[in-house]
């Protein structure tokens, strides 16, 4: 759930670990749609029969599909500063793909807020360490340091 915070309380949220997001099942239709959108139709993603003979034993989600799910997961864990009128994605300091997401897997996001800094009047830079967990797996799918900017009136 999104949490609205007051400017004067920002310091309290540095180091804040948000509740994990709800689980999301990655199915073949989602993988296929992502392949079409990105024109990345490598067999490991879109050919279930051929992928059976791969080291993964099935198709896997594109790493960038998993990364793109951060936008969806952020709806559940975001901190928003009171008075926000716009938020923008600023990029990543680090992204590491650690384990493949096999078709039919359930994933969810975990976020820890590393910093919240007012870079210019009314513009707050938020850095969060986001981990995408794969249900039943020891290794996460990815870990990223995601940076966003909130414009606050």
N, C-alpha and C positions, 0 to 999 in steps of 0.2 A: 504494500500500500504506500502511495506517495505520502511523504511527510512534509508539511509546510513548517519552515523555521523562521524565526525572527532574526534580523540582522545582528542584534545584540547577543544572540545565542549561538552564532556560527561556531565559535571556538569549542563549544560543547560537542559538536558533531564531527570534529576531526578525530579519526580513529573509530568512528561509529560503524559497527557491523550491522547491516540491515538483515531482516529476516529473509531466508531463502524464498525465491519466487515459487509459484506453482509449477508443477511439472508440465512439460510440453513434449508430445510424441512427434518425432521426426519420421514422416512416412515417405514412401516412394514418390507420391504425387508432389509433395513439397520439394523433394530433391530434383525431380524432373522439371518442375516449373523454374527452379533456380538455375538449372542447367540451360534452359531455353533463354532465360533473361540474360545470363552472362555469356552465353555461347560456349560454355565449358561443358562439353558433352563427353568427357572421358568415360570409357566403359566402366570404370570403377564406381561411377556415380549412377549411370543410366542403364546398364545392361545387367540385370540380375542373374541371368544364366552364365554369362562370361565371368561375372564377379564372384560366383561360387568357387571358381578355381584360383582366386587371388588369396593372398595371405589373410585377408579379412573374412573370407567365406560368404560375403554378401556385399551388396552395394553399401557405400558410405556417403555421408553428407559431405559436401564441399566444406573445406575449412572456413571459407568466406561466408557460406550459408550459416554456419554456427556462429561466426562473428557477427553477422547481421542480426541474429536473434537478440543481441544485446539491447537493441532498440525496443523490442517487445518486452524483454525482462525488466527494463528500466521503468516501465509503467508501474511495476509492483514495488520497486525499492527506492525510487528517486527521492532525493531531498530537494525541495524547491523553496527558494527564499521568498518570504512574504513580499508582495508587490511585483513579482515577476511578470513581465509582459512578453518576453520572448526567450527561448533557449535555443542554442545552436551547438552542433557537434564541432569540436575543434580538432579532434584527431586522437592519436594514441602515442604514448611514449614507448610502450612495449606491447607486443602481441606474440604469444608463443602458443603454437598448436601442439598439444602434448599427447592426445589419444584420439583415434578416429571415432566418429559417431556412426555406428552401424544403423542401417534402416530398421525402424521399429523401436529404436532406443528412446528412452525418456531423458530429457535434459532439463536442468533448471539453473538459474543464476544466483550467485552470491556476490554481494558488494560490500566493500569496506572503503570508507571515505578517507582518503589520504591527506587531502588539503582542500581548503576553500579560501581563496585569496581575492581581495578586491584589487583588480589590476588597473582599473581606472574608475572614476566615479560612476557607480551604478552597474559596473560590469564585474561579475564574480566568476573566477576560473575555478572549476571544481574538478579535482582529480580523484578517480575511484579505481581501486583494484577490483576487477570483476573476474570471477571464476565461473566457468560453465561446467557443472558437475554432470556426469553420466550415471544414471541410476545403476547401482550394482557394480560399478567399476572403481578400482582404487585410484586410478589417475584421472584427473579432469580432462575434458576436451580441450580447454584453453584457459589461459590466464592472460589478462590484458590490463594495462593502465590506460584508462579512457578519460579524456579531457573534454569537458563541456564548458560553455559560457552561458551564464544567466544574466539577462539584462533586467535590472530592477529599478522601478520608479521610486 
